[in-house]
Amino acid sequence: MARKVSNAAGGSLRGKTIAVLGLTFKPDTDDMREAPSIPLVTGLLDLGARVRAHDPVGMEQARRELPDIEYCDDPYECARSADALVLVTEWTRFRALDLACLKGEMAQAVFVDLRNIYRPEEVSAHGFLYQGVGRGSDNPVQKAVDVSDLDFVG
């Protein structure tokens, strides 16, 4: 999935900042066991990205698993100066993000929705390049992602 983020962000991640929303393996828990964020963040770091992350309740536990990233108090701080935003865990509060505010914080308006909680049209109407998962490539506002790459997302 890190390569998918890299492609959405325009290629190389070296020196780019990636905002990650959601670290726990599912919403409403602080459990990091088998969280899809772990291999994703590790892959982003391996590709040279700087990673900023926010999770409503899992950041203390995430710090043990992912010590080499920056932790932020809210989604908008997390998105500040980011070259791409990746939504990993479908927390209820992430379903109602102020997309205009979010875009205003970012260096580049790239939104990778690994849980497909947003409609592509809604996100693109705010000026984002949107990439969902497993949706057909016939939608001009997103790029298709091969579902065979999703074995850890579940």
N, CA, C and O atoms as a GROMACS GRO file, in nm:
protein
  616
    1MET      N    1   0.082  -0.120   0.000
    1MET     CA    2   0.000   0.000   0.000
    1MET      C    3   0.086   0.125   0.000
    1MET      O    4   0.044   0.230  -0.049
    2ALA      N    5   0.207   0.117   0.055
    2ALA     CA    6   0.296   0.233   0.052
    2ALA      C    7   0.327   0.273  -0.091
    2ALA      O    8   0.338   0.392  -0.120
    3ARG      N    9   0.342   0.176  -0.180
    3ARG     CA   10   0.364   0.209  -0.322
    3ARG      C   11   0.243   0.277  -0.383
    3ARG      O   12   0.258   0.364  -0.468
    4LYS      N   13   0.124   0.237  -0.342
    4LYS     CA   14   0.001   0.302  -0.391
    4LYS      C   15  -0.002   0.448  -0.346
    4LYS      O   16  -0.041   0.536  -0.424
    5VAL      N   17   0.037   0.473  -0.224
    5VAL     CA   18   0.044   0.610  -0.174
    5VAL      C   19   0.149   0.688  -0.252
    5VAL      O   20   0.126   0.803  -0.291
    6SER      N   21   0.262   0.627  -0.275
    6SER     CA   22   0.369   0.690  -0.352
    6SER      C   23   0.321   0.728  -0.491
    6SER      O   24   0.346   0.839  -0.538
    7ASN      N   25   0.252   0.637  -0.558
    7ASN     CA   26   0.199   0.665  -0.691
    7ASN      C   27   0.099   0.780  -0.688
    7ASN      O   28   0.101   0.868  -0.775
    8ALA      N   29   0.011   0.780  -0.589
    8ALA     CA   30  -0.090   0.886  -0.577
    8ALA      C   31  -0.023   1.022  -0.552
    8ALA      O   32  -0.073   1.125  -0.597
    9ALA      N   33   0.089   1.021  -0.479
    9ALA     CA   34   0.159   1.145  -0.444
    9ALA      C   35   0.255   1.190  -0.554
    9ALA      O   36   0.329   1.287  -0.535
   10GLY      N   37   0.255   1.121  -0.666
   10GLY     CA   38   0.335   1.166  -0.780
   10GLY      C   39   0.468   1.098  -0.797
   10GLY      O   40   0.553   1.148  -0.871
   11GLY      N   41   0.490   0.986  -0.731
   11GLY     CA   42   0.616   0.913  -0.750
   11GLY      C   43   0.694   0.901  -0.621
   11GLY      O   44   0.643   0.849  -0.522
   12SER      N   45   0.816   0.947  -0.623
   12SER     CA   46   0.905   0.932  -0.508
   12SER      C   47   0.849   1.000  -0.384
   12SER      O   48   0.795   1.111  -0.391
   13LEU      N   49   0.863   0.934  -0.270
   13LEU     CA   50   0.821   0.993  -0.143
   13LEU      C   51   0.938   1.056  -0.068
   13LEU      O   52   0.918   1.116   0.038
   14ARG      N   53   1.058   1.044  -0.121
   14ARG     CA   54   1.175   1.099  -0.054
   14ARG      C   55   1.155   1.247  -0.026
   14ARG      O   56   1.136   1.327  -0.117
   15GLY      N   57   1.158   1.282   0.103
   15GLY     CA   58   1.142   1.420   0.146
   15GLY      C   59   0.999   1.469   0.154
   15GLY      O   60   0.975   1.584   0.192
   16LYS      N   61   0.903   1.384   0.121
   16LYS     CA   62   0.762   1.424   0.128
   16LYS      C   63   0.703   1.388   0.264
   16LYS      O   64   0.750   1.297   0.332
   17THR      N   65   0.600   1.462   0.301
   17THR     CA   66   0.530   1.437   0.427
   17THR      C   67   0.397   1.370   0.397
   17THR      O   68   0.319   1.417   0.314
   18ILE      N   69   0.373   1.259   0.465
   18ILE     CA   70   0.249   1.185   0.448
   18ILE      C   71   0.174   1.187   0.581
   18ILE      O   72   0.228   1.151   0.685
   19ALA      N   73   0.048   1.230   0.576
   19ALA     CA   74  -0.039   1.232   0.694
   19ALA      C   75  -0.118   1.102   0.698
   19ALA      O   76  -0.181   1.064   0.599
   20VAL      N   77  -0.116   1.034   0.812
   20VAL     CA   78  -0.188   0.908   0.829
   20VAL      C   79  -0.294   0.928   0.935
   20VAL      O   80  -0.263   0.964   1.049
   21LEU      N   81  -0.419   0.905   0.898
   21LEU     CA   82  -0.530   0.915   0.993
   21LEU      C   83  -0.577   0.775   1.029
   21LEU      O   84  -0.624   0.700   0.944
   22GLY      N   85  -0.564   0.742   1.155
   22GLY     CA   86  -0.604   0.612   1.206
   22GLY      C   87  -0.488   0.516   1.212
   22GLY      O   88  -0.427   0.485   1.110
   23LEU      N   89  -0.457   0.470   1.331
   23LEU     CA   90  -0.344   0.379   1.350
   23LEU      C   91  -0.387   0.243   1.404
   23LEU      O   92  -0.320   0.143   1.377
   24THR      N   93  -0.495   0.238   1.479
   24THR     CA   94  -0.539   0.112   1.540
   24THR      C   95  -0.598   0.019   1.435
   24THR      O   96  -0.633   0.062   1.325
   25PHE      N   97  -0.610  -0.109   1.469
   25PHE     CA   98  -0.654  -0.206   1.369
   25PHE      C   99  -0.802  -0.192   1.336
   25PHE      O  100  -0.846  -0.241   1.232
   26LYS      N  101  -0.879  -0.126   1.422
   26LYS     CA  102  -1.019  -0.095   1.393
   26LYS      C  103  -1.059   0.023   1.481
   26LYS      O  104  -0.991   0.054   1.578
   27PRO      N  105  -1.170   0.090   1.447
   27PRO     CA  106  -1.213   0.204   1.528
   27PRO      C  107  -1.261   0.160   1.666
   27PRO      O  108  -1.292   0.043   1.690
   28ASP      N  109  -1.266   0.256   1.756
   28ASP     CA  110  -1.318   0.238   1.892
   28ASP      C  111  -1.234   0.142   1.975
   28ASP      O  112  -1.287   0.072   2.062
   29THR      N  113  -1.105   0.138   1.949
   29THR     CA  114  -1.013   0.059   2.029
   29THR      C  115  -0.876   0.124   2.024
   29THR      O  116  -0.846   0.203   1.935
   30ASP      N  117  -0.793   0.089   2.122
   30ASP     CA  118  -0.654   0.136   2.117
   30ASP      C  119  -0.559   0.022   2.079
   30ASP      O  120  -0.438   0.034   2.092
   31ASP      N  121  -0.616  -0.087   2.032
   31ASP     CA  122  -0.541  -0.209   2.000
   31ASP      C  123  -0.462  -0.192   1.871
   31ASP      O  124  -0.518  -0.160   1.766
   32MET      N  125  -0.332  -0.214   1.879
   32MET     CA  126  -0.244  -0.203   1.763
   32MET      C  127  -0.204  -0.339   1.707
   32MET      O  128  -0.133  -0.345   1.607
   33ARG      N  129  -0.250  -0.449   1.769
   33ARG     CA  130  -0.213  -0.582   1.718
   33ARG      C  131  -0.263  -0.599   1.576
   33ARG      O  132  -0.382  -0.581   1.547
   34GLU      N  133  -0.172  -0.635   1.487
   34GLU     CA  134  -0.203  -0.659   1.346
   34GLU      C  135  -0.267  -0.540   1.277
   34GLU      O  136  -0.342  -0.556   1.181
   35ALA      N  137  -0.238  -0.420   1.326
   35ALA     CA  138  -0.293  -0.300   1.264
   35ALA      C  139  -0.232  -0.280   1.126
   35ALA      O  140  -0.110  -0.289   1.110
   36PRO      N  141  -0.315  -0.253   1.025
   36PRO     CA  142  -0.262  -0.229   0.890
   36PRO      C  143  -0.174  -0.106   0.882
   36PRO      O  144  -0.096  -0.091   0.787
   37SER      N  145  -0.184  -0.019   0.979
   37SER     CA  146  -0.100   0.102   0.978
   37SER      C  147   0.048   0.067   0.996
   37SER      O  148   0.134   0.141   0.949
   38ILE      N  149   0.078  -0.041   1.064
   38ILE     CA  150   0.219  -0.074   1.094
   38ILE      C  151   0.297  -0.102   0.965
   38ILE      O  152   0.398  -0.037   0.942
   39PRO      N  153   0.254  -0.198   0.880
   39PRO     CA  154   0.331  -0.218   0.757
   39PRO      C  155   0.321  -0.098   0.662
   39PRO      O  156   0.415  -0.071   0.588
   40LEU      N  157   0.209  -0.027   0.663
   40LEU     CA  158   0.196   0.090   0.577
   40LEU      C  159   0.297   0.197   0.616
   40LEU      O  160   0.372   0.246   0.532
   41VAL      N  161   0.299   0.234   0.744
   41VAL     CA  162   0.390   0.338   0.791
   41VAL      C  163   0.535   0.295   0.772
   41VAL      O  164   0.618   0.376   0.729
   42THR      N  165   0.566   0.171   0.802
   42THR     CA  166   0.701   0.120   0.783
   42THR      C  167   0.741   0.132   0.636
   42THR      O  168   0.853   0.173   0.605
   43GLY      N  169   0.650   0.096   0.546
   43GLY     CA  170   0.677   0.108   0.404
   43GLY      C  171   0.697   0.252   0.360
   43GLY      O  172   0.784   0.281   0.279
   44LEU      N  173   0.616   0.343   0.414
   44LEU     CA  174   0.631   0.486   0.380
   44LEU      C  175   0.768   0.538   0.425
   44LEU      O  176   0.834   0.611   0.352
   45LEU      N  177   0.807   0.499   0.546
   45LEU     CA  178   0.939   0.540   0.597
   45LEU      C  179   1.050   0.482   0.511
   45LEU      O  180   1.148   0.551   0.480
   46ASP      N  181   1.037   0.356   0.472
   46ASP     CA  182   1.137   0.292   0.386
   46ASP      C  183   1.150   0.362   0.251
   46ASP      O  184   1.256   0.360   0.190
   47LEU      N  185   1.041   0.424   0.205
   47LEU     CA  186   1.043   0.496   0.078
   47LEU      C  187   1.091   0.642   0.095
   47LEU      O  188   1.091   0.719  -0.001
   48GLY      N  189   1.131   0.678   0.217
   48GLY     CA  190   1.189   0.810   0.241
   48GLY      C  191   1.092   0.916   0.286
   48GLY      O  192   1.128   1.034   0.292
   49ALA      N  193   0.968   0.879   0.317
   49ALA     CA  194   0.869   0.977   0.359
   49ALA      C  195   0.888   1.015   0.505
   49ALA      O  196   0.940   0.938   0.586
   50ARG      N  197   0.844   1.133   0.536
   50ARG     CA  198   0.827   1.179   0.674
   50ARG      C  199   0.680   1.152   0.705
   50ARG      O  200   0.594   1.193   0.628
   51VAL      N  201   0.651   1.083   0.815
   51VAL     CA  202   0.513   1.045   0.846
   51VAL      C  203   0.466   1.117   0.971
   51VAL      O  204   0.532   1.118   1.075
   52ARG      N  205   0.349   1.178   0.957
   52ARG     CA  206   0.277   1.239   1.070
   52ARG      C  207   0.150   1.159   1.086
   52ARG      O  208   0.090   1.117   0.987
   53ALA      N  209   0.106   1.136   1.208
   53ALA     CA  210  -0.011   1.050   1.228
   53ALA      C  211  -0.100   1.102   1.340
   53ALA      O  212  -0.055   1.170   1.433
   54HIS      N  213  -0.227   1.067   1.328
   54HIS     CA  214  -0.325   1.096   1.433
   54HIS      C  215  -0.419   0.977   1.445
   54HIS      O  216  -0.464   0.920   1.346
   55ASP      N  217  -0.448   0.941   1.569
   55ASP     CA  218  -0.549   0.840   1.601
   55ASP      C  219  -0.622   0.890   1.725
   55ASP      O  220  -0.557   0.936   1.819
   56PRO      N  221  -0.754   0.881   1.729
   56PRO     CA  222  -0.828   0.934   1.844
   56PRO      C  223  -0.788   0.876   1.979
   56PRO      O  224  -0.788   0.949   2.078
   57VAL      N  225  -0.756   0.746   1.987
   57VAL     CA  226  -0.721   0.689   2.117
   57VAL      C  227  -0.597   0.599   2.115
   57VAL      O  228  -0.552   0.557   2.222
   58GLY      N  229  -0.542   0.569   2.001
   58GLY     CA  230  -0.436   0.469   1.994
   58GLY      C  231  -0.294   0.520   1.986
   58GLY      O  232  -0.202   0.441   1.963
   59MET      N  233  -0.273   0.649   2.006
   59MET     CA  234  -0.137   0.700   1.984
   59MET      C  235  -0.036   0.652   2.088
   59MET      O  236   0.080   0.629   2.055
   60GLU      N  237  -0.078   0.638   2.212
   60GLU     CA  238   0.017   0.590   2.313
   60GLU      C  239   0.066   0.449   2.279
   60GLU      O  240   0.186   0.422   2.288
   61GLN      N  241  -0.024   0.361   2.239
   61GLN     CA  242   0.014   0.226   2.202
   61GLN      C  243   0.093   0.228   2.070
   61GLN      O  244   0.188   0.150   2.053
   62ALA      N  245   0.055   0.315   1.978
   62ALA     CA  246   0.123   0.322   1.849
   62ALA      C  247   0.268   0.366   1.865
   62ALA      O  248   0.354   0.322   1.789
   63ARG      N  249   0.295   0.452   1.961
   63ARG     CA  250   0.433   0.499   1.982
   63ARG      C  251   0.529   0.383   2.009
   63ARG      O  252   0.646   0.391   1.974
   64ARG      N  253   0.479   0.277   2.070
   64ARG     CA  254   0.564   0.160   2.096
   64ARG      C  255   0.596   0.085   1.967
   64ARG      O  256   0.706   0.032   1.951
   65GLU      N  257   0.500   0.082   1.876
   65GLU     CA  258   0.517   0.009   1.749
   65GLU      C  259   0.583   0.095   1.642
   65GLU      O  260   0.657   0.045   1.557
   66LEU      N  261   0.555   0.225   1.646
   66LEU     CA  262   0.601   0.317   1.541
   66LEU      C  263   0.667   0.439   1.605
   66LEU      O  264   0.609   0.548   1.605
   67PRO      N  265   0.787   0.422   1.659
   67PRO     CA  266   0.850   0.532   1.733
   67PRO      C  267   0.909   0.642   1.644
   67PRO      O  268   0.941   0.750   1.694
   68ASP      N  269   0.924   0.616   1.515
   68ASP     CA  270   0.997   0.709   1.429
   68ASP      C  271   0.908   0.803   1.348
   68ASP      O  272   0.948   0.852   1.243
   69ILE      N  273   0.787   0.828   1.398
   69ILE     CA  274   0.697   0.919   1.328
   69ILE      C  275   0.654   1.030   1.423
   69ILE      O  276   0.674   1.022   1.544
   70GLU      N  277   0.595   1.133   1.366
   70GLU     CA  278   0.545   1.246   1.445
   70GLU      C  279   0.397   1.223   1.475
   70GLU      O  280   0.320   1.187   1.386
   71TYR      N  281   0.358   1.243   1.599
   71TYR     CA  282   0.218   1.226   1.640
   71TYR      C  283   0.154   1.362   1.658
   71TYR      O  284   0.213   1.454   1.713
   72CYS      N  285   0.030   1.373   1.610
   72CYS     CA  286  -0.041   1.501   1.610
   72CYS      C  287  -0.171   1.490   1.688
   72CYS      O  288  -0.230   1.382   1.698
   73ASP      N  289  -0.214   1.602   1.744
   73ASP     CA  290  -0.332   1.603   1.830
   73ASP      C  291  -0.466   1.597   1.756
   73ASP      O  292  -0.566   1.558   1.816
   74ASP      N  293  -0.468   1.634   1.628
   74ASP     CA  294  -0.594   1.629   1.553
   74ASP      C  295  -0.565   1.610   1.404
   74ASP      O  296  -0.450   1.626   1.361
   75PRO      N  297  -0.667   1.576   1.326
   75PRO     CA  298  -0.645   1.550   1.183
   75PRO      C  299  -0.590   1.670   1.106
   75PRO      O  300  -0.513   1.652   1.012
   76TYR      N  301  -0.627   1.790   1.144
   76TYR     CA  302  -0.586   1.909   1.070
   76TYR      C  303  -0.440   1.943   1.097
   76TYR      O  304  -0.368   1.985   1.006
   77GLU      N  305  -0.396   1.924   1.220
   77GLU     CA  306  -0.254   1.939   1.251
   77GLU      C  307  -0.174   1.832   1.176
   77GLU      O  308  -0.066   1.859   1.125
   78CYS      N  309  -0.228   1.713   1.171
   78CYS     CA  310  -0.163   1.602   1.101
   78CYS      C  311  -0.145   1.634   0.953
   78CYS      O  312  -0.042   1.602   0.895
   79ALA      N  313  -0.244   1.698   0.893
   79ALA     CA  314  -0.243   1.728   0.750
   79ALA      C  315  -0.155   1.849   0.716
   79ALA      O  316  -0.123   1.871   0.599
   80ARG      N  317  -0.116   1.927   0.815
   80ARG     CA  318  -0.041   2.050   0.789
   80ARG      C  319   0.085   2.022   0.708
   80ARG      O  320   0.171   1.944   0.749
   81SER      N  321   0.095   2.084   0.592
   81SER     CA  322   0.209   2.075   0.500
   81SER      C  323   0.230   1.935   0.442
   81SER      O  324   0.337   1.906   0.389
   82ALA      N  325   0.129   1.849   0.452
   82ALA     CA  326   0.143   1.712   0.399
   82ALA      C  327   0.128   1.711   0.247
   82ALA      O  328   0.054   1.791   0.190
   83ASP      N  329   0.198   1.619   0.185
   83ASP     CA  330   0.189   1.599   0.040
   83ASP      C  331   0.080   1.499   0.004
   83ASP      O  332   0.038   1.493  -0.111
   84ALA      N  333   0.035   1.422   0.101
   84ALA     CA  334  -0.076   1.330   0.082
   84ALA      C  335  -0.132   1.293   0.218
   84ALA      O  336  -0.061   1.293   0.318
   85LEU      N  337  -0.261   1.263   0.220
   85LEU     CA  338  -0.328   1.218   0.341
   85LEU      C  339  -0.380   1.078   0.314
   85LEU      O  340  -0.440   1.052   0.210
   86VAL      N  341  -0.358   0.987   0.409
   86VAL     CA  342  -0.403   0.848   0.395
   86VAL      C  343  -0.495   0.816   0.510
   86VAL      O  344  -0.455   0.823   0.627
   87LEU      N  345  -0.620   0.781   0.479
   87LEU     CA  346  -0.715   0.742   0.580
   87LEU      C  347  -0.707   0.590   0.596
   87LEU      O  348  -0.738   0.516   0.502
   88VAL      N  349  -0.665   0.544   0.714
   88VAL     CA  350  -0.638   0.401   0.736
   88VAL      C  351  -0.747   0.336   0.820
   88VAL      O  352  -0.791   0.225   0.788
   89THR      N  353  -0.790   0.400   0.927
   89THR     CA  354  -0.890   0.342   1.016
   89THR      C  355  -1.017   0.425   1.009
   89THR      O  356  -1.010   0.548   1.015
   90GLU      N  357  -1.132   0.361   0.996
   90GLU     CA  358  -1.257   0.431   0.972
   90GLU      C  359  -1.326   0.480   1.100
   90GLU      O  360  -1.441   0.446   1.126
   91TRP      N  361  -1.255   0.559   1.177
   91TRP     CA  362  -1.313   0.621   1.295
   91TRP      C  363  -1.431   0.709   1.253
   91TRP      O  364  -1.426   0.773   1.148
   92THR      N  365  -1.536   0.712   1.333
   92THR     CA  366  -1.655   0.793   1.303
   92THR      C  367  -1.617   0.939   1.281
   92THR      O  368  -1.669   1.003   1.190
   93ARG      N  369  -1.528   0.993   1.363
   93ARG     CA  370  -1.493   1.135   1.348
   93ARG      C  371  -1.419   1.164   1.218
   93ARG      O  372  -1.414   1.279   1.174
   94PHE      N  373  -1.362   1.064   1.156
   94PHE     CA  374  -1.297   1.085   1.027
   94PHE      C  375  -1.397   1.089   0.912
   94PHE      O  376  -1.363   1.128   0.800
   95ARG      N  377  -1.521   1.048   0.939
   95ARG     CA  378  -1.625   1.049   0.836
   95ARG      C  379  -1.682   1.190   0.815
   95ARG      O  380  -1.756   1.213   0.719
   96ALA      N  381  -1.648   1.282   0.903
   96ALA     CA  382  -1.706   1.417   0.895
   96ALA      C  383  -1.596   1.524   0.895
   96ALA      O  384  -1.611   1.629   0.956
   97LEU      N  385  -1.486   1.496   0.826
   97LEU     CA  386  -1.378   1.593   0.819
   97LEU      C  387  -1.422   1.714   0.737
   97LEU      O  388  -1.497   1.701   0.640
   98ASP      N  389  -1.375   1.831   0.776
   98ASP     CA  390  -1.398   1.953   0.698
   98ASP      C  391  -1.296   1.950   0.584
   98ASP      O  392  -1.181   1.989   0.602
   99LEU      N  393  -1.339   1.904   0.468
   99LEU     CA  394  -1.248   1.882   0.356
   99LEU      C  395  -1.184   2.012   0.307
   99LEU      O  396  -1.067   2.011   0.267
  100ALA      N  397  -1.256   2.122   0.309
  100ALA     CA  398  -1.199   2.250   0.267
  100ALA      C  399  -1.088   2.292   0.362
  100ALA      O  400  -0.983   2.339   0.319
  101CYS      N  401  -1.111   2.276   0.491
  101CYS     CA  402  -1.009   2.309   0.592
  101CYS      C  403  -0.889   2.216   0.578
  101CYS      O  404  -0.774   2.260   0.584
  102LEU      N  405  -0.916   2.090   0.558
  102LEU     CA  406  -0.811   1.991   0.543
  102LEU      C  407  -0.722   2.025   0.423
  102LEU      O  408  -0.600   2.025   0.434
  103LYS      N  409  -0.784   2.055   0.311
  103LYS     CA  410  -0.708   2.090   0.190
  103LYS      C  411  -0.625   2.216   0.214
  103LYS      O  412  -0.511   2.226   0.167
  104GLY      N  413  -0.681   2.311   0.287
  104GLY     CA  414  -0.609   2.435   0.317
  104GLY      C  415  -0.483   2.413   0.399
  104GLY      O  416  -0.391   2.495   0.394
  105GLU      N  417  -0.477   2.305   0.472
  105GLU     CA  418  -0.359   2.274   0.554
  105GLU      C  419  -0.249   2.205   0.474
  105GLU      O  420  -0.132   2.210   0.512
  106MET      N  421  -0.286   2.142   0.364
  106MET     CA  422  -0.194   2.053   0.293
  106MET      C  423  -0.109   2.124   0.188
  106MET      O  424  -0.151   2.224   0.130
  107ALA      N  425   0.010   2.070   0.164
  107ALA     CA  426   0.097   2.120   0.058
  107ALA      C  427   0.046   2.074  -0.078
  107ALA      O  428   0.049   2.149  -0.175
  108GLN      N  429  -0.002   1.950  -0.084
  108GLN     CA  430  -0.061   1.894  -0.206
  108GLN      C  431  -0.192   1.827  -0.167
  108GLN      O  432  -0.201   1.765  -0.061
  109ALA      N  433  -0.292   1.840  -0.249
  109ALA     CA  434  -0.425   1.787  -0.218
  109ALA      C  435  -0.442   1.647  -0.273
  109ALA      O  436  -0.507   1.626  -0.376
  110VAL      N  437  -0.383   1.549  -0.205
  110VAL     CA  438  -0.393   1.409  -0.242
  110VAL      C  439  -0.457   1.334  -0.126
  110VAL      O  440  -0.406   1.340  -0.013
  111PHE      N  441  -0.568   1.265  -0.151
  111PHE     CA  442  -0.644   1.195  -0.048
  111PHE      C  443  -0.654   1.048  -0.085
  111PHE      O  444  -0.719   1.014  -0.184
  112VAL      N  445  -0.590   0.962  -0.008
  112VAL     CA  446  -0.594   0.818  -0.030
  112VAL      C  447  -0.682   0.758   0.079
  112VAL      O  448  -0.646   0.758   0.197
  113ASP      N  449  -0.796   0.707   0.038
  113ASP     CA  450  -0.898   0.656   0.131
  113ASP      C  451  -0.895   0.504   0.127
  113ASP      O  452  -0.959   0.442   0.042
  114LEU      N  453  -0.822   0.443   0.220
  114LEU     CA  454  -0.808   0.298   0.222
  114LEU      C  455  -0.932   0.226   0.274
  114LEU      O  456  -0.937   0.103   0.271
  115ARG      N  457  -1.031   0.300   0.320
  115ARG     CA  458  -1.156   0.240   0.369
  115ARG      C  459  -1.278   0.281   0.288
  115ARG      O  460  -1.390   0.240   0.320
  116ASN      N  461  -1.258   0.361   0.185
  116ASN     CA  462  -1.368   0.404   0.099
  116ASN      C  463  -1.485   0.463   0.178
  116ASN      O  464  -1.601   0.434   0.149
  117ILE      N  465  -1.454   0.545   0.277
  117ILE     CA  466  -1.564   0.605   0.354
  117ILE      C  467  -1.615   0.733   0.290
  117ILE      O  468  -1.723   0.782   0.325
  118TYR      N  469  -1.539   0.788   0.196
  118TYR     CA  470  -1.583   0.908   0.126
  118TYR      C  471  -1.622   0.874  -0.017
  118TYR      O  472  -1.568   0.781  -0.077
  119ARG      N  473  -1.716   0.951  -0.070
  119ARG     CA  474  -1.751   0.939  -0.211
  119ARG      C  475  -1.647   1.016  -0.291
  119ARG      O  476  -1.615   1.130  -0.256
  120PRO      N  477  -1.594   0.959  -0.396
  120PRO     CA  478  -1.492   1.026  -0.476
  120PRO      C  479  -1.535   1.165  -0.523
  120PRO      O  480  -1.455   1.258  -0.524
  121GLU      N  481  -1.661   1.179  -0.562
  121GLU     CA  482  -1.711   1.307  -0.611
  121GLU      C  483  -1.705   1.414  -0.504
  121GLU      O  484  -1.673   1.530  -0.531
  122GLU      N  485  -1.737   1.376  -0.381
  122GLU     CA  486  -1.735   1.471  -0.270
  122GLU      C  487  -1.594   1.523  -0.244
  122GLU      O  488  -1.574   1.643  -0.225
  123VAL      N  489  -1.498   1.433  -0.243
  123VAL     CA  490  -1.360   1.471  -0.214
  123VAL      C  491  -1.302   1.552  -0.330
  123VAL      O  492  -1.235   1.653  -0.307
  124SER      N  493  -1.326   1.509  -0.452
  124SER     CA  494  -1.271   1.580  -0.567
  124SER      C  495  -1.335   1.718  -0.583
  124SER      O  496  -1.271   1.809  -0.635
  125ALA      N  497  -1.459   1.735  -0.539
  125ALA     CA  498  -1.524   1.866  -0.545
  125ALA      C  499  -1.452   1.969  -0.458
  125ALA      O  500  -1.468   2.090  -0.479
  126HIS      N  501  -1.374   1.923  -0.363
  126HIS     CA  502  -1.295   2.011  -0.277
  126HIS      C  503  -1.153   2.029  -0.330
  126HIS      O  504  -1.068   2.088  -0.263
  127GLY      N  505  -1.127   1.979  -0.450
  127GLY     CA  506  -0.998   2.001  -0.514
  127GLY      C  507  -0.893   1.894  -0.489
  127GLY      O  508  -0.776   1.914  -0.522
  128PHE      N  509  -0.933   1.782  -0.431
  128PHE     CA  510  -0.839   1.674  -0.404
  128PHE      C  511  -0.827   1.580  -0.524
  128PHE      O  512  -0.923   1.562  -0.600
  129LEU      N  513  -0.710   1.521  -0.540
  129LEU     CA  514  -0.695   1.400  -0.620
  129LEU      C  515  -0.732   1.288  -0.525
  129LEU      O  516  -0.666   1.270  -0.422
  130TYR      N  517  -0.835   1.213  -0.557
  130TYR     CA  518  -0.886   1.108  -0.468
  130TYR      C  519  -0.846   0.972  -0.522
  130TYR      O  520  -0.854   0.945  -0.642
  131GLN      N  521  -0.801   0.885  -0.430
  131GLN     CA  522  -0.775   0.747  -0.466
  131GLN      C  523  -0.840   0.659  -0.362
  131GLN      O  524  -0.804   0.663  -0.245
  132GLY      N  525  -0.936   0.579  -0.406
  132GLY     CA  526  -1.001   0.482  -0.319
  132GLY      C  527  -0.940   0.346  -0.340
  132GLY      O  528  -0.835   0.332  -0.403
  133VAL      N  529  -1.007   0.245  -0.288
  133VAL     CA  530  -0.956   0.109  -0.296
  133VAL      C  531  -1.062   0.019  -0.358
  133VAL      O  532  -1.177   0.017  -0.312
  134GLY      N  533  -1.023  -0.055  -0.462
  134GLY     CA  534  -1.111  -0.155  -0.520
  134GLY      C  535  -1.229  -0.099  -0.597
  134GLY      O  536  -1.320  -0.173  -0.632
  135ARG      N  537  -1.228   0.030  -0.624
  135ARG     CA  538  -1.332   0.091  -0.707
  135ARG      C  539  -1.281   0.091  -0.850
  135ARG      O  540  -1.161   0.104  -0.874
  136GLY      N  541  -1.369   0.077  -0.944
  136GLY     CA  542  -1.331   0.072  -1.084
  136GLY      C  543  -1.255   0.196  -1.129
  136GLY      O  544  -1.266   0.302  -1.068
  137SER      N  545  -1.179   0.182  -1.236
  137SER     CA  546  -1.099   0.292  -1.288
  137SER      C  547  -1.178   0.382  -1.380
  137SER      O  548  -1.122   0.474  -1.439
  138ASP      N  549  -1.312   0.358  -1.395
  138ASP     CA  550  -1.391   0.442  -1.483
  138ASP      C  551  -1.423   0.577  -1.423
  138ASP      O  552  -1.474   0.665  -1.493
  139ASN      N  553  -1.394   0.597  -1.296
  139ASN     CA  554  -1.418   0.726  -1.232
  139ASN      C  555  -1.296   0.815  -1.255
  139ASN      O  556  -1.187   0.782  -1.208
  140PRO      N  557  -1.313   0.928  -1.325
  140PRO     CA  558  -1.198   1.010  -1.359
  140PRO      C  559  -1.133   1.080  -1.240
  140PRO      O  560  -1.023   1.134  -1.254
  141VAL      N  561  -1.196   1.081  -1.122
  141VAL     CA  562  -1.136   1.151  -1.009
  141VAL      C  563  -1.054   1.060  -0.921
  141VAL      O  564  -1.003   1.104  -0.817
  142GLN      N  565  -1.039   0.937  -0.958
  142GLN     CA  566  -0.960   0.846  -0.877
  142GLN      C  567  -0.882   0.751  -0.966
  142GLN      O  568  -0.910   0.738  -1.085
  143LYS      N  569  -0.786   0.685  -0.906
  143LYS     CA  570  -0.714   0.579  -0.973
  143LYS      C  571  -0.754   0.449  -0.907
  143LYS      O  572  -0.778   0.445  -0.786
  144ALA      N  573  -0.763   0.344  -0.983
  144ALA     CA  574  -0.799   0.213  -0.927
  144ALA      C  575  -0.682   0.155  -0.851
  144ALA      O  576  -0.566   0.178  -0.885
  145VAL      N  577  -0.713   0.079  -0.748
  145VAL     CA  578  -0.613   0.008  -0.672
  145VAL      C  579  -0.644  -0.140  -0.686
  145VAL      O  580  -0.758  -0.182  -0.670
  146ASP      N  581  -0.544  -0.219  -0.716
  146ASP     CA  582  -0.561  -0.363  -0.732
  146ASP      C  583  -0.593  -0.424  -0.596
  146ASP      O  584  -0.513  -0.414  -0.503
  147VAL      N  585  -0.709  -0.488  -0.584
  147VAL     CA  586  -0.751  -0.543  -0.456
  147VAL      C  587  -0.659  -0.655  -0.407
  147VAL      O  588  -0.663  -0.689  -0.289
  148SER      N  589  -0.576  -0.712  -0.493
  148SER     CA  590  -0.483  -0.814  -0.448
  148SER      C  591  -0.375  -0.755  -0.357
  148SER      O  592  -0.307  -0.829  -0.286
  149ASP      N  593  -0.359  -0.623  -0.359
  149ASP     CA  594  -0.263  -0.556  -0.271
  149ASP      C  595  -0.318  -0.533  -0.132
  149ASP      O  596  -0.248  -0.475  -0.048
  150LEU      N  597  -0.441  -0.576  -0.104
  150LEU     CA  598  -0.508  -0.538   0.021
  150LEU      C  599  -0.512  -0.649   0.124
  150LEU      O  600  -0.595  -0.644   0.214
  151ASP      N  601  -0.428  -0.747   0.114
  151ASP     CA  602  -0.438  -0.861   0.205
  151ASP      C  603  -0.424  -0.821   0.352
  151ASP      O  604  -0.480  -0.889   0.437
  152PHE      N  605  -0.353  -0.715   0.384
  152PHE     CA  606  -0.338  -0.677   0.524
  152PHE      C  607  -0.441  -0.577   0.569
  152PHE      O  608  -0.452  -0.551   0.689
  153VAL      N  609  -0.518  -0.518   0.479
  153VAL     CA  610  -0.615  -0.416   0.516
  153VAL      C  611  -0.741  -0.479   0.571
  153VAL      O  612  -0.800  -0.427   0.666
  154GLY      N  613  -0.783  -0.588   0.514
  154GLY     CA  614  -0.896  -0.666   0.563
  154GLY      C  615  -1.030  -0.606   0.553
  154GLY      O  616  -1.128  -0.668   0.594
   0.00000   0.00000   0.00000
